[in-house]
Each structure stands twice: as C-alpha cells, then as structure tokens.
C-alpha cells in the first residue's frame, strides 16, 4: 500500500489532510496546551534517547550525519518503533509531528525516511 508520510511542526495548525498525527519527540512542545495540541499518538520511546538528543544539540551542523546513523540504529532495535510500524500499517496518510525549529535536521525526517524505505 502506498502511504503518504509528511512531517510538520507541532506548532503548525492541525489539518484534516494530516491523517493520523504522531508526535515523536520525548518532551512536550513548549508553550502548547493539551487542549490545543492535536495528535493521535505520542509514544516518548520513539524519540531519540536523551543522551543522543543532547549530543546532537551540542553541534547540530557537525553532528547531523552521526545523529542519523545513531538514531536509525536505535530505531531498528526499538520495540516502540516496531509497534508504530504496526499501528500505521493500514493508514493511508500520516503526519509525523516534531517541535524542533530546524525543518531539515530533526528526528521526524529520519523516521519518515525509514518508514518510506520499508513501505
């Protein structure tokens, strides 16, 4: 089944075109209330480990390639990620939500790329 997987900042307005909305960060998005932030699934365990996230944020430009490699490895052995794959198996459209300011270098990009490879 072809599936549309898009990524979007948690701070962007929800849309009916989003489909199944999955928040994939470990920390709640700063400044958003539980009443205004719309998501269908939030499993903190899908996010990068705290140590990996902190290492990446020390120097994002220099550490991006290493972050992709290490986070991808974490996901491959992560039971929560395997559960996510099962949860989305019948869904034609999903949106991965992230809170980073960087639209190109964040964990949602990596999760989307892995999910798209394995469709």
N, CA, C and O of each residue as an XYZ file, in Angstrom:
476
protein
N       0.837     -1.175      0.000
C       0.000      0.000      0.000
C       0.888      1.246      0.000
O       1.817      1.358      0.800
N       0.593      2.165     -0.894
C       1.292      3.448     -0.875
C       0.734      4.297      0.240
O      -0.480      4.430      0.398
N       1.620      4.858      0.994
C       1.216      5.676      2.136
C       1.884      7.036      1.994
O       3.048      7.127      1.602
N       1.152      8.078      2.311
C       1.714      9.416      2.362
C       2.207      9.667      3.774
O       1.450      9.548      4.738
N       3.481     10.015      3.889
C       4.065     10.345      5.180
C       4.621     11.751      5.078
O       5.561     12.018      4.329
N       4.025     12.635      5.840
C       4.512     14.010      5.844
C       5.003     14.370      7.239
O       4.673     13.708      8.223
N       5.791     15.422      7.303
C       6.251     15.910      8.595
C       5.793     17.352      8.753
O       5.628     18.092      7.784
N       5.596     17.720     10.016
C       5.038     19.030     10.307
C       5.449     19.426     11.728
O       5.548     18.578     12.616
N       5.682     20.700     11.926
C       5.987     21.177     13.282
C       4.758     21.055     14.154
O       3.638     21.276     13.694
N       4.958     20.711     15.387
C       3.859     20.597     16.346
C       3.124     21.917     16.491
O       1.947     21.929     16.854
N       3.788     23.020     16.218
C       3.209     24.347     16.392
C       2.350     24.777     15.199
O       1.629     25.771     15.287
N       2.419     24.044     14.096
C       1.579     24.343     12.932
C       0.170     23.820     13.178
O      -0.012     22.803     13.849
N      -0.822     24.512     12.637
C      -2.215     24.127     12.855
C      -2.499     22.741     12.283
O      -1.982     22.364     11.231
N      -3.325     22.002     12.998
C      -3.773     20.692     12.505
C      -4.680     20.901     11.298
O      -5.365     21.917     11.180
N      -4.666     19.923     10.414
C      -5.474     19.986      9.201
C      -6.109     18.620      8.967
O      -5.520     17.599      9.323
N      -7.296     18.585      8.376
C      -7.896     17.290      8.031
C      -7.008     16.478      7.078
O      -7.095     15.251      7.036
N      -6.160     17.169      6.321
C      -5.250     16.490      5.395
C      -4.088     15.800      6.096
O      -3.315     15.090      5.454
N      -3.955     15.998      7.401
C      -2.851     15.391      8.139
C      -3.012     13.886      8.310
O      -2.018     13.177      8.466
N      -4.224     13.393      8.286
C      -4.431     11.978      8.571
C      -4.123     11.683     10.027
O      -4.492     12.448     10.918
N      -3.449     10.573     10.261
C      -3.093     10.119     11.611
C      -1.866     10.897     12.075
O      -0.805     10.813     11.457
N      -2.006     11.649     13.154
C      -0.950     12.548     13.636
C      -0.177     11.898     14.785
O      -0.751     11.505     15.800
N       1.159     11.795     14.595
C       2.015     11.139     15.572
C       3.088     12.117     16.036
O       3.909     12.581     15.244
N       3.069     12.418     17.316
C       4.105     13.277     17.895
C       5.269     12.387     18.307
O       5.086     11.435     19.065
N       6.471     12.694     17.809
C       7.587     11.766     18.006
C       8.750     12.349     18.799
O       9.874     11.855     18.703
N       8.495     13.380     19.572
C       9.535     13.911     20.451
C       9.323     13.388     21.869
O       8.217     12.996     22.241
N      10.392     13.388     22.645
C      10.327     12.906     24.020
C       9.709     13.952     24.955
O       9.025     13.605     25.918
N       9.954     15.219     24.667
C       9.491     16.298     25.527
C       8.244     16.963     24.938
O       8.116     17.098     23.721
N       7.338     17.373     25.811
C       6.127     18.067     25.378
C       6.532     19.386     24.707
O       7.457     20.051     25.175
N       5.854     19.775     23.616
C       6.221     21.024     22.938
C       5.960     22.251     23.824
O       4.837     22.495     24.265
N       6.993     22.983     24.058
C       6.937     24.158     24.949
C       5.868     25.146     24.470
O       5.816     25.507     23.295
N       5.025     25.568     25.402
C       4.029     26.592     25.106
C       2.712     26.076     24.569
O       1.772     26.858     24.423
N       2.605     24.785     24.267
C       1.346     24.239     23.765
C       0.592     23.560     24.908
O       1.182     22.860     25.731
N      -0.688     23.776     24.941
C      -1.506     23.127     25.972
C      -2.039     21.803     25.442
O      -2.079     21.568     24.234
N      -2.438     20.965     26.349
C      -3.008     19.669     25.959
C      -4.339     19.857     25.222
O      -4.762     18.982     24.467
N      -4.977     20.969     25.440
C      -6.259     21.229     24.772
C      -6.071     21.702     23.334
O      -6.935     21.465     22.490
N      -4.953     22.368     23.043
C      -4.779     22.937     21.707
C      -3.898     22.094     20.785
O      -3.959     22.254     19.566
N      -3.098     21.217     21.334
C      -2.209     20.396     20.503
C      -2.929     19.093     20.163
O      -3.247     18.292     21.042
N      -3.173     18.903     18.880
C      -3.931     17.738     18.431
C      -2.993     16.676     17.849
O      -2.257     16.921     16.893
N      -3.047     15.498     18.455
C      -2.269     14.362     17.975
C      -3.070     13.095     18.279
O      -3.927     13.077     19.163
N      -2.772     12.042     17.527
C      -3.445     10.762     17.738
C      -2.593      9.802     18.553
O      -3.120      8.934     19.249
N      -1.289      9.956     18.469
C      -0.376      9.067     19.184
C       0.838      9.858     19.639
O       1.382     10.673     18.894
N       1.252      9.606     20.875
C       2.511     10.134     21.381
C       3.144      9.042     22.209
O       2.667      8.717     23.297
N       4.212      8.478     21.697
C       4.986      7.486     22.436
C       6.399      8.031     22.565
O       7.159      8.045     21.596
N       6.744      8.475     23.751
C       8.040      9.099     24.002
C       9.203      8.180     23.634
O      10.298      8.646     23.320
N       8.956      6.885     23.675
C      10.033      5.921     23.428
C      10.474      5.885     21.964
O      11.523      5.320     21.656
N       9.697      6.472     21.062
C      10.082      6.540     19.650
C      11.157      7.608     19.447
O      11.945      7.532     18.504
N      11.183      8.579     20.315
C      12.140      9.689     20.214
C      13.569      9.198     20.455
O      13.777      8.133     21.035
N      14.546      9.982     20.008
C      15.943      9.624     20.313
C      16.166      9.560     21.822
O      15.506     10.260     22.590
N      17.096      8.718     22.227
C      17.442      8.646     23.649
C      17.924     10.026     24.112
O      18.390     10.836     23.311
N      17.805     10.268     25.385
C      18.201     11.567     25.940
C      19.665     11.862     25.642
O      20.003     12.975     25.239
N      20.524     10.891     25.832
C      21.945     11.096     25.568
C      22.227     11.439     24.119
O      23.037     12.321     23.834
N      21.569     10.753     23.205
C      21.768     11.025     21.777
C      21.245     12.414     21.417
O      21.899     13.156     20.683
N      20.083     12.759     21.926
C      19.497     14.079     21.646
C      20.408     15.189     22.158
O      20.644     16.172     21.456
N      20.918     15.039     23.374
C      21.798     16.059     23.950
C      23.102     16.165     23.167
O      23.598     17.270     22.946
N      23.663     15.036     22.745
C      24.884     15.039     21.952
C      24.657     15.776     20.629
O      25.476     16.603     20.226
N      23.553     15.478     19.963
C      23.243     16.120     18.681
C      23.110     17.629     18.844
O      23.633     18.380     18.021
N      22.432     18.084     19.874
C      22.179     19.511     20.056
C      23.417     20.307     20.467
O      23.391     21.537     20.433
N      24.491     19.636     20.853
C      25.735     20.345     21.156
C      26.301     21.008     19.905
O      26.876     22.094     19.981
N      26.138     20.353     18.749
C      26.636     20.895     17.489
C      25.856     20.260     16.333
O      26.370     19.368     15.659
N      24.620     20.713     16.101
C      23.766     20.067     15.101
C      24.359     20.016     13.694
O      24.208     19.009     13.002
N      25.020     21.067     13.266
C      25.573     21.068     11.907
C      26.630     19.988     11.730
O      26.647     19.277     10.726
N      27.504     19.875     12.709
C      28.591     18.912     12.627
C      28.136     17.483     12.943
O      28.688     16.524     12.404
N      27.139     17.341     13.806
C      26.732     16.021     14.288
C      25.584     15.388     13.510
O      25.180     14.272     13.836
N      25.046     16.057     12.497
C      23.852     15.551     11.807
C      24.055     14.145     11.249
O      23.233     13.267     11.510
N      25.108     13.905     10.501
C      25.312     12.587      9.883
C      25.436     11.493     10.942
O      24.878     10.407     10.786
N      26.156     11.779     12.000
C      26.276     10.825     13.096
C      24.950     10.596     13.798
O      24.641      9.479     14.214
N      24.170     11.659     13.925
C      22.853     11.541     14.541
C      21.951     10.643     13.701
O      21.251      9.789     14.245
N      21.959     10.824     12.394
C      21.148      9.981     11.508
C      21.517      8.518     11.701
O      20.647      7.659     11.845
N      22.800      8.248     11.704
C      23.290      6.872     11.850
C      22.911      6.277     13.205
O      22.400      5.159     13.277
N      23.159      7.018     14.262
C      22.899      6.502     15.613
C      21.404      6.379     15.909
O      20.970      5.396     16.509
N      20.620      7.367     15.493
C      19.180      7.301     15.750
C      18.542      6.185     14.927
O      17.649      5.492     15.415
N      18.982      6.005     13.702
C      18.476      4.904     12.873
C      18.753      3.565     13.544
O      17.899      2.679     13.543
N      19.938      3.416     14.115
C      20.279      2.180     14.824
C      19.395      2.002     16.056
O      18.938      0.894     16.338
N      19.152      3.091     16.792
C      18.259      2.998     17.949
C      16.866      2.526     17.524
O      16.258      1.682     18.181
N      16.376      3.080     16.426
C      15.024      2.722     15.980
C      14.924      1.250     15.580
O      13.911      0.605     15.850
N      15.945      0.723     14.951
C      15.894     -0.658     14.476
C      15.747     -1.656     15.622
O      15.175     -2.731     15.443
N      16.262     -1.300     16.799
C      16.161     -2.218     17.941
C      15.136     -1.735     18.971
O      15.131     -2.199     20.111
N      14.278     -0.814     18.568
C      13.332     -0.196     19.493
C      11.941     -0.839     19.369
O      11.304     -0.719     18.322
N      11.464     -1.516     20.415
C      10.132     -2.133     20.354
C       9.009     -1.116     20.085
O       8.024     -1.446     19.425
N       9.153      0.107     20.587
C       8.122      1.130     20.343
C       8.043      1.475     18.862
O       6.961      1.749     18.345
N       9.178      1.464     18.181
C       9.176      1.753     16.743
C       8.530      0.606     15.968
O       7.828      0.835     14.983
N       8.766     -0.614     16.409
C       8.115     -1.761     15.758
C       6.601     -1.688     15.959
O       5.841     -2.008     15.045
N       6.164     -1.276     17.132
C       4.732     -1.101     17.400
C       4.165      0.011     16.521
O       3.060     -0.118     15.994
N       4.906      1.089     16.361
C       4.472      2.185     15.491
C       4.245      1.676     14.070
O       3.234      1.992     13.443
N       5.178      0.896     13.575
C       5.026      0.344     12.219
C       3.733     -0.448     12.089
O       3.039     -0.345     11.077
N       3.408     -1.230     13.101
C       2.155     -1.997     13.081
C       0.950     -1.067     13.140
O      -0.030     -1.273     12.423
N       1.015     -0.045     13.991
C      -0.100      0.892     14.155
C      -0.441      1.633     12.871
O      -1.608      1.938     12.627
N       0.557      1.927     12.050
C       0.303      2.707     10.839
C       0.087      1.840      9.600
O      -0.138      2.370      8.512
N       0.152      0.532      9.748
C       0.124     -0.349      8.581
C      -1.100     -0.154      7.688
O      -0.983     -0.287      6.470
N      -2.247      0.151      8.239
C      -3.439      0.329      7.409
C      -3.830      1.773      7.181
O      -4.919      2.050      6.678
N      -2.969      2.682      7.538
C      -3.314      4.099      7.431
C      -2.694      4.702      6.168
O      -1.479      4.637      5.982
N      -3.522      5.286      5.303
C      -3.005      5.821      4.038
C      -2.242      7.132      4.181
O      -1.434      7.474      3.317
N      -2.489      7.870      5.265
C      -1.819      9.165      5.431
C      -1.488      9.374      6.896
O      -2.345      9.273      7.774
N      -0.199      9.673      7.135
C       0.218     10.004      8.496
C       1.049     11.282      8.462
O       1.665     11.626      7.454
N       1.043     11.964      9.586
C       1.868     13.152      9.757
C       2.692     12.966     11.021
O       2.154     12.737     12.104
N       4.004     13.069     10.866
C       4.923     12.993     11.990
C       5.146     14.408     12.498
O       5.547     15.289     11.738
N       4.893     14.623     13.760
C       4.987     15.947     14.372
C       6.257     16.058     15.202
O       6.612     15.137     15.937
N       6.930     17.178     15.082
C       8.162     17.428     15.830
C       8.131     18.872     16.326
O       7.356     19.680     15.815
N       8.955     19.204     17.305
C       8.936     20.562     17.838
C      10.197     21.376     17.527
O      10.258     22.555     17.877
N      11.168     20.800     16.904
C      12.415     21.498     16.579
C      12.158     22.700     15.660
O      11.197     22.715     14.891
N      13.033     23.700     15.755
C      12.966     24.844     14.847
C      13.562     24.500     13.482
O      13.253     25.153     12.485
N      14.402     23.492     13.437
C      15.096     23.112     12.207
C      14.228     22.137     11.416
O      13.988     21.009     11.847
N      13.767     22.585     10.265
C      12.851     21.783      9.447
C      13.549     20.639      8.703
O      12.895     19.681      8.290
N      14.854     20.731      8.533
C      15.572     19.734      7.742
C      16.379     18.747      8.576
O      16.709     17.658      8.106
N      16.693     19.121      9.797
C      17.557     18.295     10.646
C      16.855     18.010     11.971
O      17.127     18.656     12.984
N      15.956     17.041     11.948
C      15.223     16.657     13.153
C      14.863     15.181     13.057
O      14.978     14.578     11.990
N      14.432     14.609     14.156
C      14.174     13.170     14.184
C      13.003     12.760     13.287
O      12.962     11.616     12.834
N      12.055     13.655     13.017
C      10.930     13.309     12.134
C      11.414     12.998     10.720
O      10.867     12.115     10.059
N      12.416     13.702     10.262
C      12.979     13.453      8.936
C      13.524     12.026      8.861
O      13.323     11.326      7.869
N      14.205     11.611      9.906
C      14.811     10.280      9.934
C      13.727      9.205     10.002
O      13.792      8.216      9.273
N      12.743      9.389     10.862
C      11.654      8.410     10.976
C      10.917      8.289      9.646
O      10.630      7.180      9.194
N      10.609      9.425      9.017
C       9.923      9.387      7.719
C      10.744      8.615      6.687
O      10.202      7.780      5.963
N      12.027      8.886      6.616
C      12.868      8.211      5.627
C      12.893      6.701      5.846
O      12.835      5.935      4.885
N      12.978      6.275      7.085
C      12.980      4.839      7.379
C      11.640      4.218      7.025
O      11.594      3.154      6.407
N      10.546      4.872      7.411
C       9.225      4.330      7.105
C       8.977      4.263      5.607
O       8.367      3.307      5.128
N       9.431      5.250      4.867
C       9.234      5.254      3.416
C      10.032      4.142      2.735
O       9.569      3.547      1.762
N      11.224      3.867      3.245
C      12.038      2.786      2.669
C      11.363      1.430      2.854
O      11.524      0.533      2.027
N      10.620      1.288      3.922
C      10.033     -0.010      4.277
C       8.537     -0.111      3.969
O       7.835     -0.923      4.573
N       8.057      0.689      3.055
C       6.618      0.636      2.726
C       6.308     -0.626      1.958
O       5.156     -0.857      1.590
